Each structure stands twice: as structure tokens, then as C-alpha cells.
């Protein structure tokens, strides 16, 4: 389905199978793509030789990456943990910082970890029927806190936003979400390296 024509179109979301019934692009991220992002580096290194687990997938309908367009698709974060830390997406700032994003949770349980370059941070719960607005300037990362179910969200963002993964790869997020006594807990990231610490 190549929806780059300037005519309206519809598509269906298959929530049960956690996919779009038609899509142009399917991105997969495995454990090996998250090197340096998990706090428990020893467990991460021990897990890799066993299986390069699929952590999350993204299904996209292609649109021009220009202002005026809305890029959109489905994000699917699978359940699991590295040590006590839940499976999560890489997380990113938008290359154009002054652009926002909307997430609509369709299935599962999780949260969105967010922060700004200025030092503000927030963690918001994701559950079916809940909509999250991520304002401009906020980096964001989806975390699946469910034990055995995918976290499925539909996202929409401006076509010219772009993705800056490099900043997060270098510094991480200020906050992590870990399991403690069977429940999600927000903790400081002792390995966070902000601009002032580099």
C-alpha cells in the first residue's frame, strides 16, 4: 500500500494480531540494537548469545516526509525484561525539536518515558483507550510493563519531524522503569550522561 497520492484513503488496524492490515514499511528492533541502553549490562551481554530477541516492531504507511503531512503507524513492544528492566523502544527526540506526537494505546499495559533537553521529565501510563500527547521538545520511549501481552500504540506526528536516536544512544534517559515486587517502579538512571556530564 503506497499512499503517497494526494487523495483520501482508509486502512484497518488489526488489534488482535497487532498489525496494520496494509502497510508499506515494517521495522524490527532486536536486543542487539539496544546495546548500552539497559542498566544491567551483564545480563544484557549474557542474553545476547542465547537469542537476539525481537523487542519491538513498527508498521508504517509511507507519506512524504514534509511539513503538512502526518506520518503514522503502529508500534508494538513485546513483553520481557533485561534483568529487572522492561523491554522498551530506543526512544528519540525529533530532529525538528518543535514538533509533537500523539499516541493512542490499543492494547497492553505500559508507559511512556519522556524528557526535555532542559531537564524536565515525565512518565505517563499507557493502557487501552488512553491517548498521550507528547509536546514539542520531549524525547520519548515506550516501555511494556505487561507480563505477557504486547503493548500496541497507534502514533501520528508531523511529516518533517525526523528522528534523533543518537542523543539518546549517547546519554540515555534520566529515568528508567524497572520491576520491583512485581510492580513497575520509576528509578533514576545512574548511567545517564547529560550534556553537562560529557
Backbone as a printed PyTorch tensor [residue, N CA C, xyz], in Angstrom:
tensor([[[  0.8490,  -1.1960,   0.0000],
         [  0.0000,   0.0000,   0.0000],
         [  0.8770,   1.2360,   0.0000]],

        [[  0.9830,   1.9060,  -1.1140],
         [  1.7700,   3.1240,  -1.1870],
         [  0.8140,   4.3080,  -1.2500]],

        [[  0.6440,   4.9830,  -0.1300],
         [ -0.3700,   6.0300,  -0.0160],
         [  0.2310,   7.4160,  -0.1810]],

        [[  1.0100,   7.5800,  -1.2550],
         [  1.6380,   8.8830,  -1.4660],
         [  0.8370,   9.7620,  -2.4100]],

        [[ -0.2960,   9.2780,  -2.8980],
         [ -1.1500,  10.1130,  -3.7340],
         [ -1.8770,  11.1330,  -2.8640]],

        [[ -2.2800,  12.2220,  -3.4910],
         [ -2.9790,  13.2760,  -2.7590],
         [ -4.4800,  13.0550,  -2.7760]],

        [[ -4.8960,  11.8520,  -2.4190],
         [ -6.3170,  11.5320,  -2.3080],
         [ -6.5550,  10.8490,  -0.9720]],

        [[ -7.7180,  11.0040,  -0.3760],
         [ -8.0090,  10.3600,   0.9090],
         [ -7.9200,   8.8420,   0.7940]],

        [[ -7.5990,   8.1870,   1.9010],
         [ -7.5420,   6.7270,   1.9250],
         [ -7.8890,   6.2320,   3.3200]],

        [[ -8.2760,   4.9980,   3.4120],
         [ -8.5670,   4.3780,   4.7060],
         [ -7.7110,   3.1260,   4.8520]],

        [[ -7.5730,   2.6760,   6.0820],
         [ -6.8760,   1.4210,   6.3570],
         [ -7.3980,   0.8790,   7.6700]],

        [[ -7.1760,  -0.3980,   7.8880],
         [ -7.6740,  -1.0440,   9.0960],
         [ -6.5230,  -1.4050,  10.0210]],

        [[ -6.7800,  -1.3270,  11.3260],
         [ -5.8290,  -1.7590,  12.3430],
         [ -6.3220,  -3.0930,  12.9080]],

        [[ -5.4860,  -4.0930,  12.8340],
         [ -5.8270,  -5.3960,  13.4040],
         [ -5.2370,  -5.4550,  14.8070]],

        [[ -6.0360,  -5.1020,  15.7920],
         [ -5.5470,  -5.0360,  17.1730],
         [ -5.1880,  -6.4240,  17.6890]],

        [[ -5.9960,  -7.4210,  17.3730],
         [ -5.7570,  -8.7790,  17.8760],
         [ -4.4050,  -9.3130,  17.4180]],

        [[ -4.0410,  -9.0370,  16.1570],
         [ -2.7670,  -9.5210,  15.6250],
         [ -1.6640,  -8.4710,  15.7090]],

        [[ -1.9830,  -7.3220,  16.2700],
         [ -1.0150,  -6.2380,  16.4870],
         [ -0.3000,  -5.8580,  15.1960]],

        [[ -1.0840,  -5.5390,  14.1720],
         [ -0.5020,  -5.1040,  12.9080],
         [ -1.5070,  -4.2500,  12.1420]],

        [[ -1.0060,  -3.5430,  11.1470],
         [ -1.8810,  -2.8870,  10.1840],
         [ -2.1900,  -3.9060,   9.0980]],

        [[ -3.4230,  -3.9320,   8.6350],
         [ -3.7760,  -4.9200,   7.6040],
         [ -3.0590,  -4.6250,   6.2840]],

        [[ -2.7140,  -3.3620,   6.0640],
         [ -1.8770,  -2.9910,   4.9200],
         [ -0.8430,  -1.9940,   5.4200]],

        [[  0.3860,  -2.1490,   4.9710],
         [  1.4500,  -1.2260,   5.3800],
         [  2.5540,  -1.2400,   4.3340]],

        [[  3.3880,  -0.1990,   4.3580],
         [  4.4760,  -0.0660,   3.3940],
         [  5.8260,  -0.4420,   3.9880]],

        [[  5.9570,  -0.2960,   5.2820],
         [  7.2690,  -0.4610,   5.9020],
         [  7.1250,  -1.1750,   7.2390]],

        [[  7.9760,  -2.1550,   7.4840],
         [  7.9710,  -2.9110,   8.7430],
         [  9.3720,  -2.8620,   9.3360]],

        [[  9.5000,  -2.1760,  10.4630],
         [ 10.7940,  -2.0310,  11.1450],
         [ 10.8400,  -3.0030,  12.3170]],

        [[ 11.9470,  -3.7090,  12.4740],
         [ 12.1230,  -4.5940,  13.6300],
         [ 13.3750,  -4.1880,  14.3910]],

        [[ 13.2710,  -4.2140,  15.7180],
         [ 14.4230,  -3.9070,  16.5760],
         [ 14.6370,  -5.0760,  17.5350]],

        [[ 15.8350,  -5.6090,  17.5090],
         [ 16.1720,  -6.7480,  18.3610],
         [ 17.0740,  -6.3120,  19.5140]],

        [[ 17.3530,  -7.2350,  20.3800],
         [ 18.1770,  -6.9560,  21.5620],
         [ 19.5160,  -6.3240,  21.1820]],

        [[ 20.1220,  -6.8100,  20.1050],
         [ 21.4410,  -6.3060,  19.7080],
         [ 21.4120,  -4.8300,  19.3080]],

        [[ 20.2540,  -4.3200,  18.9330],
         [ 20.1510,  -2.9110,  18.5390],
         [ 20.0520,  -1.9770,  19.7440]],

        [[ 19.9900,  -2.5600,  20.9580],
         [ 19.8120,  -1.7610,  22.1740],
         [ 21.0570,  -1.7740,  23.0660]],

        [[ 22.2080,  -2.0060,  22.4710],
         [ 23.4500,  -2.0540,  23.2410],
         [ 23.6700,  -0.7350,  23.9840]],

        [[ 23.9720,  -0.8290,  25.2540],
         [ 24.2420,   0.3470,  26.0670],
         [ 23.0110,   1.0150,  26.6430]],

        [[ 21.8180,   0.5190,  26.3110],
         [ 20.5990,   1.1650,  26.7780],
         [ 20.0450,   0.5650,  28.0660]],

        [[ 20.4000,  -0.6800,  28.3550],
         [ 19.8870,  -1.3280,  29.5650],
         [ 20.9000,  -1.1940,  30.7050]],

        [[ 20.3730,  -0.9590,  31.9020],
         [ 21.2160,  -0.7300,  33.0690],
         [ 22.0340,  -1.9590,  33.4350]],

        [[ 21.4020,  -3.1470,  33.3710],
         [ 22.0770,  -4.3890,  33.7360],
         [ 22.8530,  -4.9190,  32.5300]],

        [[ 24.0430,  -4.3490,  32.3340],
         [ 24.8420,  -4.6880,  31.1570],
         [ 25.2720,  -6.1590,  31.1640]],

        [[ 25.5320,  -6.7120,  32.3340],
         [ 25.9730,  -8.1100,  32.4170],
         [ 24.8700,  -9.0600,  31.9430]],

        [[ 23.6390,  -8.8090,  32.3950],
         [ 22.5160,  -9.6430,  31.9500],
         [ 22.2800,  -9.4640,  30.4620]],

        [[ 22.3800,  -8.2330,  29.9900],
         [ 22.2220,  -7.9670,  28.5570],
         [ 23.2240,  -8.7910,  27.7430]],

        [[ 24.4870,  -8.7520,  28.1430],
         [ 25.5310,  -9.4880,  27.4120],
         [ 25.3230, -10.9930,  27.4950]],

        [[ 24.7760, -11.4640,  28.6250],
         [ 24.5170, -12.8960,  28.7760],
         [ 23.3380, -13.3530,  27.9170]],

        [[ 22.3730, -12.4810,  27.7150],
         [ 21.1830, -12.8170,  26.9250],
         [ 21.4780, -12.8800,  25.4310]],

        [[ 22.3780, -12.0370,  24.9520],
         [ 22.6140, -11.9190,  23.5190],
         [ 22.9920, -13.2360,  22.8370]],

        [[ 23.9520, -14.0010,  23.3840],
         [ 24.3290, -15.2460,  22.6980],
         [ 23.2000, -16.2850,  22.6720]],

        [[ 22.2990, -16.2130,  23.6440],
         [ 21.2010, -17.1770,  23.7050],
         [ 20.2100, -16.9400,  22.5770]],

        [[ 19.8090, -15.6710,  22.3950],
         [ 18.8450, -15.3200,  21.3480],
         [ 18.8030, -13.8110,  21.1950]],

        [[ 18.9030, -13.3480,  19.9610],
         [ 18.7800, -11.9150,  19.6960],
         [ 17.2910, -11.5940,  19.6300]],

        [[ 16.6770, -11.4960,  20.8100],
         [ 15.2170, -11.3720,  20.9370],
         [ 14.6710, -10.1680,  20.1880]],

        [[ 13.4840, -10.3490,  19.6110],
         [ 12.7610,  -9.2450,  18.9900],
         [ 12.0850,  -8.4470,  20.0960]],

        [[ 12.4820,  -7.1840,  20.2620],
         [ 11.9430,  -6.3510,  21.3340],
         [ 10.7180,  -5.5580,  20.8820]],

        [[ 10.7990,  -4.9790,  19.6840],
         [  9.6480,  -4.2120,  19.2110],
         [  9.6370,  -4.0980,  17.6940]],

        [[  8.4630,  -3.7540,  17.1800],
         [  8.2460,  -3.6170,  15.7500],
         [  7.4390,  -2.3530,  15.4840]],

        [[  7.6160,  -1.8130,  14.2910],
         [  6.8510,  -0.6480,  13.8690],
         [  6.3240,  -0.9120,  12.4590]],

        [[  5.0380,  -0.6720,  12.2680],
         [  4.3990,  -0.7790,  10.9550],
         [  4.0120,   0.6220,  10.5050]],

        [[  4.4230,   0.9960,   9.2930],
         [  4.2020,   2.3550,   8.8070],
         [  3.5040,   2.3650,   7.4490]],

        [[  2.6870,   3.3680,   7.2510],
         [  2.1640,   3.6930,   5.9310],
         [  2.9420,   4.9060,   5.4490]],

        [[  3.6450,   4.7490,   4.3490],
         [  4.5350,   5.8130,   3.8980],
         [  3.7660,   7.0540,   3.4430]],

        [[  4.2700,   8.2020,   3.8600],
         [  3.8090,   9.5020,   3.3880],
         [  5.0550,  10.3560,   3.1680]],

        [[  4.9630,  11.3960,   2.3550],
         [  6.1190,  12.2750,   2.1690],
         [  6.5610,  12.8980,   3.5000]],

        [[  7.8660,  12.9480,   3.7240],
         [  8.3900,  13.4810,   4.9830],
         [  8.5500,  14.9910,   4.8750]],

        [[  7.3960,  15.6500,   4.7530],
         [  7.3710,  17.0980,   4.5590],
         [  6.3570,  17.7350,   5.5060]],

        [[  6.5560,  19.0230,   5.7750],
         [  5.5920,  19.7670,   6.5880],
         [  4.2300,  19.7170,   5.9150]],

        [[  3.1930,  19.5750,   6.7240],
         [  1.8430,  19.4680,   6.2000],
         [  1.3370,  18.0420,   6.1590]],

        [[  2.2540,  17.0880,   6.0580],
         [  1.8860,  15.6760,   6.1020],
         [  1.8620,  15.1830,   7.5490]],

        [[  1.1410,  14.0900,   7.7870],
         [  1.1440,  13.4210,   9.0840],
         [  1.6170,  11.9850,   8.8840]],

        [[  2.7690,  11.6710,   9.4450],
         [  3.2590,  10.3020,   9.3960],
         [  2.5900,   9.5200,  10.5210]],

        [[  2.3150,   8.2380,  10.2670],
         [  1.5500,   7.4700,  11.2470],
         [  1.8190,   5.9790,  11.0800]],

        [[  1.4870,   5.2530,  12.1270],
         [  1.6960,   3.8140,  12.0850],
         [  1.4130,   3.1730,  13.4250]],

        [[  1.8740,   1.9460,  13.5520],
         [  1.6110,   1.1410,  14.7400],
         [  2.9310,   0.7180,  15.3650]],

        [[  3.0500,   0.9160,  16.6800],
         [  4.2170,   0.4740,  17.4380],
         [  3.8130,  -0.7100,  18.3120]],

        [[  4.6170,  -1.7720,  18.2850],
         [  4.3360,  -2.9850,  19.0510],
         [  5.5690,  -3.3350,  19.8780]],

        [[  5.4810,  -3.1470,  21.1950],
         [  6.5850,  -3.5100,  22.0930],
         [  6.2230,  -4.8410,  22.7560]],

        [[  7.0790,  -5.8390,  22.5750],
         [  6.7960,  -7.1660,  23.0980],
         [  7.1170,  -7.2360,  24.5970]],

        [[  6.5240,  -8.1840,  25.3100],
         [  6.7980,  -8.3110,  26.7460],
         [  8.1450,  -8.9810,  27.0070]],

        [[  8.7410,  -8.6130,  28.1170],
         [ 10.0150,  -9.2120,  28.5100],
         [ 10.8290,  -8.2330,  29.3240]],

        [[ 11.9600,  -8.7020,  29.8240],
         [ 12.8260,  -7.8550,  30.6460],
         [ 14.2860,  -8.2080,  30.4000]],

        [[ 15.1320,  -7.2240,  30.6260],
         [ 16.5790,  -7.4270,  30.7240],
         [ 16.9160,  -7.1350,  32.1730]],

        [[ 17.1880,  -8.1910,  32.9480],
         [ 17.3070,  -8.0190,  34.3900],
         [ 15.9370,  -7.6320,  34.9240]],

        [[ 15.8700,  -6.5100,  35.6230],
         [ 14.5850,  -6.0460,  36.1550],
         [ 13.9570,  -4.9680,  35.2760]],

        [[ 14.6230,  -4.6180,  34.1710],
         [ 14.1680,  -3.5230,  33.3180],
         [ 13.3550,  -4.0530,  32.1350]],

        [[ 12.1860,  -3.4750,  31.9340],
         [ 11.2620,  -3.9500,  30.9050],
         [ 11.7750,  -3.6850,  29.4880]],

        [[ 11.2890,  -4.4950,  28.5400],
         [ 11.5580,  -4.2310,  27.1360],
         [ 10.9980,  -2.8580,  26.7730]],

        [[ 11.7170,  -2.1630,  25.8950],
         [ 11.3760,  -0.7740,  25.5770],
         [ 11.8640,  -0.4380,  24.1760]],

        [[ 11.4250,   0.6970,  23.6680],
         [ 11.9200,   1.1820,  22.3830],
         [ 13.2130,   1.9690,  22.6070]],

        [[ 13.9270,   2.2330,  21.5160],
         [ 15.1520,   3.0230,  21.6190],
         [ 14.8710,   4.3900,  22.2210]],

        [[ 13.7830,   4.9820,  21.7910],
         [ 13.4630,   6.3360,  22.2270],
         [ 14.1990,   7.3630,  21.3800]],

        [[ 13.5910,   8.5320,  21.2360],
         [ 14.1800,   9.5450,  20.3750],
         [ 13.6380,  10.9340,  20.6850]],

        [[ 14.4450,  11.9110,  20.3420],
         [ 13.9670,  13.2770,  20.1450],
         [ 13.5290,  13.3810,  18.6910]],

        [[ 12.7310,  14.3750,  18.3450],
         [ 12.5170,  14.6900,  16.9430],
         [ 13.6580,  15.5920,  16.4890]],

        [[ 14.1160,  15.3730,  15.2710],
         [ 15.1880,  16.2090,  14.7240],
         [ 14.7590,  17.6710,  14.7240]],

        [[ 13.5180,  17.9140,  14.3370],
         [ 12.9180,  19.2440,  14.4850],
         [ 12.2790,  19.2550,  15.8740]],

        [[ 12.9840,  19.8140,  16.8420],
         [ 12.5610,  19.7200,  18.2470],
         [ 11.1570,  20.2610,  18.4840]],

        [[ 10.7770,  21.2700,  17.7330],
         [  9.4820,  21.9120,  17.9680],
         [  8.3340,  21.1830,  17.2710]],

        [[  8.3630,  19.8680,  17.2890],
         [  7.2640,  19.0680,  16.7290],
         [  6.7810,  18.0770,  17.7810]],

        [[  5.4930,  17.8050,  17.7680],
         [  4.8510,  16.9680,  18.7780],
         [  4.4850,  15.6000,  18.1960]],

        [[  3.9090,  14.7390,  19.0440],
         [  3.4530,  13.4180,  18.6020],
         [  2.2800,  12.9800,  19.4750]],

        [[  1.3740,  12.2170,  18.8870],
         [  0.2310,  11.6720,  19.6060],
         [  0.2830,  10.1550,  19.5540]],

        [[  0.0380,   9.5130,  20.7070],
         [ -0.0300,   8.0550,  20.8000],
         [ -1.3960,   7.6590,  21.3490]],

        [[ -1.9940,   6.6560,  20.7180],
         [ -3.2630,   6.1070,  21.1820],
         [ -3.0420,   4.6370,  21.4940]],

        [[ -3.1960,   4.2670,  22.7560],
         [ -2.9350,   2.8900,  23.1740],
         [ -4.1260,   2.0000,  22.8220]],

        [[ -3.8510,   0.9150,  22.1240],
         [ -4.8790,  -0.0150,  21.6820],
         [ -4.9020,  -1.3080,  22.4850]],

        [[ -3.7380,  -1.6810,  23.0330],
         [ -3.6420,  -2.9850,  23.6880],
         [ -2.4410,  -2.9930,  24.6280]],

        [[ -2.5860,  -3.7160,  25.7470],
         [ -1.4630,  -3.9160,  26.6530],
         [ -1.3620,  -2.8800,  27.7520]],

        [[ -0.2770,  -2.9680,  28.4950],
         [ -0.0090,  -2.0530,  29.6110],
         [  1.4330,  -1.5710,  29.4970]],

        [[  1.6100,  -0.3040,  29.7480],
         [  2.9660,   0.2160,  29.6750],
         [  3.0230,   1.6680,  30.0760]],

        [[  4.0830,   2.3240,  29.6620],
         [  4.2310,   3.7450,  29.9610],
         [  5.1340,   4.3800,  28.9250]],

        [[  5.0780,   5.6990,  28.8870],
         [  5.9590,   6.4800,  28.0380],
         [  6.8830,   7.2820,  28.9400]],

        [[  8.1830,   7.0770,  28.7550],
         [  9.2040,   7.8280,  29.4950],
         [  9.6020,   9.0130,  28.6180]],

        [[  9.5970,  10.2180,  29.2020],
         [  9.8440,  11.4210,  28.4060],
         [ 10.7640,  12.3830,  29.1550]],

        [[ 11.4670,  13.2110,  28.3740],
         [ 12.3060,  14.2550,  28.9760],
         [ 12.6160,  15.3210,  27.9420]],

        [[ 12.9920,  16.4990,  28.4440],
         [ 13.3670,  17.6120,  27.5660],
         [ 14.8640,  17.8780,  27.6890]],

        [[ 15.4350,  18.5840,  26.7140],
         [ 16.8570,  18.9520,  26.8380],
         [ 17.1140,  19.8280,  28.0550]],

        [[ 16.0770,  20.5350,  28.5230],
         [ 16.2480,  21.4520,  29.6590],
         [ 16.2170,  20.7420,  31.0060]],

        [[ 15.8570,  19.4640,  31.0360],
         [ 15.8990,  18.7130,  32.2920],
         [ 14.5650,  18.2920,  32.8640]],

        [[ 13.4560,  18.7090,  32.2570],
         [ 12.1500,  18.2340,  32.7120],
         [ 11.9730,  16.7720,  32.3140]],

        [[ 11.2190,  16.0290,  33.1080],
         [ 10.9270,  14.6320,  32.7520],
         [  9.5030,  14.2810,  33.1780]],

        [[  8.9710,  13.2510,  32.5680],
         [  7.6310,  12.7700,  32.8910],
         [  7.5270,  11.3070,  32.4830]],

        [[  6.6840,  10.5640,  33.1980],
         [  6.3530,   9.1890,  32.8280],
         [  4.8370,   9.0750,  32.8990]],

        [[  4.2110,   8.7070,  31.7870],
         [  2.7540,   8.5970,  31.7170],
         [  2.3490,   7.1640,  31.4070]],

        [[  1.2810,   6.7240,  32.0480],
         [  0.7810,   5.3620,  31.8540],
         [  0.1100,   5.2220,  30.4930]],

        [[  0.3100,   4.0600,  29.8730],
         [ -0.3780,   3.6980,  28.6440],
         [ -1.2380,   2.4720,  28.9170]],

        [[ -2.5180,   2.5470,  28.5560],
         [ -3.4330,   1.4140,  28.6480],
         [ -4.5020,   1.6030,  27.5820]],

        [[ -5.2230,   0.5490,  27.2090],
         [ -6.1760,   0.6500,  26.1080],
         [ -7.1700,   1.8000,  26.2850]],

        [[ -7.3440,   2.5730,  25.2160],
         [ -8.2610,   3.7050,  25.2190],
         [ -7.6370,   5.0050,  25.6870]],

        [[ -6.3860,   4.9610,  26.1510],
         [ -5.7200,   6.1540,  26.6690],
         [ -4.9070,   6.8260,  25.5570]],

        [[ -5.0580,   8.1440,  25.4360],
         [ -4.3350,   8.9210,  24.4350],
         [ -3.2620,   9.7460,  25.1320]],

        [[ -2.0650,   9.7460,  24.5770],
         [ -0.9530,  10.5260,  25.1300],
         [ -0.5150,  11.5660,  24.1140]],

        [[ -0.4420,  12.8160,  24.5550],
         [  0.0930,  13.8940,  23.7320],
         [  1.5100,  14.1910,  24.2070]],

        [[  2.4790,  14.0380,  23.3160],
         [  3.8800,  14.3530,  23.6240],
         [  4.1780,  15.7170,  23.0120]],

        [[  4.3620,  16.7500,  23.8410],
         [  4.5700,  18.1060,  23.3000],
         [  5.9110,  18.2290,  22.5670]],

        [[  6.0880,  19.3190,  21.8220],
         [  7.3860,  19.5970,  21.2200],
         [  8.5020,  19.6060,  22.2700]],

        [[  9.6940,  19.2090,  21.8740],
         [ 10.9250,  19.2360,  22.6770],
         [ 11.0580,  18.0270,  23.6090]],

        [[ 10.0810,  17.1160,  23.6330],
         [ 10.1390,  15.9970,  24.5660],
         [ 10.5870,  14.7100,  23.8700]],

        [[ 11.7350,  14.1830,  24.2780],
         [ 12.1330,  12.8400,  23.8460],
         [ 11.1660,  11.8450,  24.4570]],

        [[ 10.9750,  10.6960,  23.8000],
         [ 10.0010,   9.7430,  24.3180],
         [ 10.4060,   8.3070,  23.9870]],

        [[ 10.0560,   7.4170,  24.8970],
         [ 10.3780,   5.9860,  24.8020],
         [  9.2130,   5.1820,  25.3600]],

        [[  8.7310,   4.2020,  24.5970],
         [  7.6540,   3.3190,  25.0560],
         [  8.2350,   2.1460,  25.8350]],

        [[  7.5870,   1.7940,  26.9360],
         [  8.0220,   0.6880,  27.7970],
         [  6.8330,  -0.2420,  28.0270]],

        [[  7.0230,  -1.5330,  27.7880],
         [  5.9600,  -2.5170,  28.0150],
         [  6.1030,  -3.0920,  29.4170]],

        [[  5.1820,  -2.7190,  30.3150],
         [  5.2390,  -3.2150,  31.6990],
         [  4.3430,  -4.4390,  31.9090]],

        [[  3.7340,  -4.9360,  30.8470],
         [  2.8880,  -6.1190,  30.9530],
         [  3.7070,  -7.3910,  31.0260]],

        [[  3.1630,  -8.4060,  31.6670],
         [  3.8930,  -9.6560,  31.8540],
         [  3.8950, -10.5300,  30.6040]],

        [[  2.7880, -10.5240,  29.8690],
         [  2.6850, -11.4810,  28.7690],
         [  1.8880, -10.9660,  27.5770]],

        [[  1.7840,  -9.6550,  27.4250],
         [  0.9870,  -9.0950,  26.3340],
         [  1.7390,  -7.9630,  25.6590]],

        [[  1.5880,  -7.8660,  24.3340],
         [  2.1990,  -6.7640,  23.5940],
         [  1.6140,  -5.4250,  24.0350]],

        [[  2.4460,  -4.3880,  23.9910],
         [  1.9760,  -3.0100,  24.1460],
         [  1.8330,  -2.4460,  22.7400]],

        [[  0.6040,  -2.1270,  22.3440],
         [  0.3230,  -1.6900,  20.9790],
         [ -0.2100,  -0.2640,  20.9980]],

        [[  0.4640,   0.6330,  20.2920],
         [  0.0320,   2.0270,  20.2170],
         [  0.0060,   2.4840,  18.7680]],

        [[ -0.9580,   3.3370,  18.4470],
         [ -1.0330,   3.9970,  17.1450],
         [ -0.4630,   5.4010,  17.3210]],

        [[  0.4350,   5.8100,  16.4330],
         [  1.1020,   7.1040,  16.5860],
         [  0.9020,   7.9770,  15.3530]],

        [[  0.9550,   9.2890,  15.5780],
         [  0.8460,  10.2770,  14.4980],
         [  1.7790,  11.4360,  14.8290]],

        [[  2.5790,  11.8710,  13.8300],
         [  3.4700,  13.0130,  14.0540],
         [  3.7030,  13.7450,  12.7380]],

        [[  4.1270,  15.0160,  12.7910],
         [  4.3140,  15.8110,  11.5740],
         [  5.3610,  15.1900,  10.6390]],

        [[  5.0980,  15.3040,   9.3490],
         [  5.9370,  14.6400,   8.3600],
         [  7.3850,  15.0920,   8.3290]],

        [[  7.6640,  16.3210,   8.7480],
         [  9.0330,  16.8440,   8.6770],
         [  9.7900,  16.6900,  10.0010]],

        [[  9.2090,  15.9810,  10.9780],
         [  9.8020,  15.9110,  12.3270],
         [ 11.1940,  15.3030,  12.3530]],

        [[ 11.3650,  14.1800,  11.6740],
         [ 12.6320,  13.4510,  11.7320],
         [ 12.8270,  12.7660,  13.0730]],

        [[ 13.8430,  11.9100,  13.1560],
         [ 14.1400,  11.1760,  14.3860],
         [ 15.6110,  11.3430,  14.7550]],

        [[ 15.8500,  11.7550,  15.9740],
         [ 17.2030,  11.8540,  16.5270],
         [ 17.3550,  10.7470,  17.5650]],

        [[ 17.8930,   9.6010,  17.1390],
         [ 18.1550,   8.4900,  18.0600],
         [ 19.5200,   8.6380,  18.7360]],

        [[ 20.4360,   9.3480,  18.0690],
         [ 21.8140,   9.4200,  18.5430],
         [ 21.9670,  10.0370,  19.9210]],

        [[ 21.2060,  11.0870,  20.2060],
         [ 21.3200,  11.7460,  21.5120],
         [ 20.9800,  10.7700,  22.6340]],

        [[ 19.9000,   9.9970,  22.4640],
         [ 19.5020,   9.0380,  23.4950],
         [ 20.5050,   7.8920,  23.5790]],

        [[ 21.0240,   7.4420,  22.4440],
         [ 22.0240,   6.3720,  22.4710],
         [ 23.2370,   6.7830,  23.2820]],

        [[ 23.6050,   8.0670,  23.2040],
         [ 24.7760,   8.5610,  23.9240],
         [ 24.5080,   8.8060,  25.4040]],

        [[ 23.3550,   9.4060,  25.7140],
         [ 23.1380,   9.8340,  27.0930],
         [ 22.1140,   9.0080,  27.8560]],

        [[ 21.2610,   8.2340,  27.1380],
         [ 20.1940,   7.5090,  27.8100],
         [ 19.0810,   8.4520,  28.2410]],

        [[ 18.1200,   7.9070,  28.9760],
         [ 17.0590,   8.7080,  29.5860],
         [ 17.3680,   8.9110,  31.0650]],

        [[ 16.9090,  10.0120,  31.6210],
         [ 17.1350,  10.2870,  33.0400],
         [ 16.4690,   9.2510,  33.9350]],

        [[ 15.3400,   8.7130,  33.4920],
         [ 14.5590,   7.7740,  34.3030],
         [ 14.4390,   6.4250,  33.6030]],

        [[ 14.3990,   5.3740,  34.3940],
         [ 14.1970,   4.0120,  33.9220],
         [ 12.9480,   3.4480,  34.5800]],

        [[ 12.3540,   2.4460,  33.9450],
         [ 11.2060,   1.7550,  34.5300],
         [ 11.6190,   0.3040,  34.7610]],

        [[ 11.6210,  -0.1070,  36.0280],
         [ 12.0420,  -1.4510,  36.4090],
         [ 10.9190,  -2.1420,  37.1720]],

        [[ 11.0240,  -3.4620,  37.2470],
         [ 10.0610,  -4.2110,  38.0500],
         [ 10.6060,  -4.3910,  39.4540]],

        [[  9.7890,  -4.0370,  40.4300],
         [ 10.1570,  -4.2240,  41.8370],
         [  8.9410,  -4.7810,  42.5760]],

        [[  9.1050,  -5.9540,  43.1950],
         [  7.9950,  -6.6270,  43.8870],
         [  6.7830,  -6.8090,  42.9680]],

        [[  7.0640,  -7.1280,  41.7110],
         [  6.0040,  -7.4110,  40.7550],
         [  5.3140,  -6.1970,  40.1760]],

        [[  5.8040,  -5.0020,  40.4970],
         [  5.1670,  -3.7650,  40.0230],
         [  6.1920,  -2.8580,  39.3350]],

        [[  5.7380,  -2.0650,  38.3560],
         [  6.6520,  -1.1000,  37.7310],
         [  7.0610,  -0.0090,  38.7170]],

        [[  8.3130,   0.3720,  38.6480],
         [  8.8290,   1.4460,  39.5060],
         [  9.7310,   2.3470,  38.6750]],

        [[  9.5810,   3.6560,  38.8580],
         [ 10.4190,   4.6410,  38.1650],
         [ 11.6400,   4.9200,  39.0220]],

        [[ 12.8250,   4.7770,  38.4260],
         [ 14.0700,   4.9990,  39.1710],
         [ 14.9860,   5.9100,  38.3590]],

        [[ 15.9230,   6.5470,  39.0580],
         [ 16.9420,   7.3400,  38.3790],
         [ 17.8650,   6.4170,  37.5890]],

        [[ 18.3360,   6.9050,  36.4670],
         [ 19.3070,   6.1640,  35.6630],
         [ 20.7050,   6.5980,  36.0720]],

        [[ 21.4460,   5.7560,  36.7920],
         [ 22.7760,   6.1620,  37.2570],
         [ 23.7820,   6.3150,  36.1130]],

        [[ 23.4300,   5.8010,  34.9430],
         [ 24.3390,   5.9000,  33.8000],
         [ 23.9710,   7.0480,  32.8660]],

        [[ 22.9600,   7.8370,  33.2480],
         [ 22.5610,   8.9420,  32.3980],
         [ 23.7070,   9.9320,  32.2610]],

        [[ 23.9690,  10.3530,  31.0180],
         [ 25.0570,  11.2790,  30.7510],
         [ 24.5000,  12.4920,  30.0190]],

        [[ 24.0880,  13.4880,  30.7730],
         [ 23.5540,  14.7080,  30.1860],
         [ 24.6430,  15.5430,  29.5580]],

        [[ 24.2770,  16.5950,  28.8430],
         [ 25.2550,  17.4350,  28.1590],
         [ 26.3320,  17.9720,  29.1050]],

        [[ 25.9300,  18.2780,  30.3470],
         [ 26.9060,  18.8560,  31.2760],
         [ 27.9040,  17.8260,  31.7870]],

        [[ 27.5960,  16.5090,  31.6210],
         [ 28.4940,  15.4820,  32.1430],
         [ 29.3790,  14.8700,  31.0530]],

        [[ 29.2170,  15.3300,  29.8070],
         [ 30.0150,  14.7640,  28.7130],
         [ 31.2480,  15.6020,  28.4500]]])
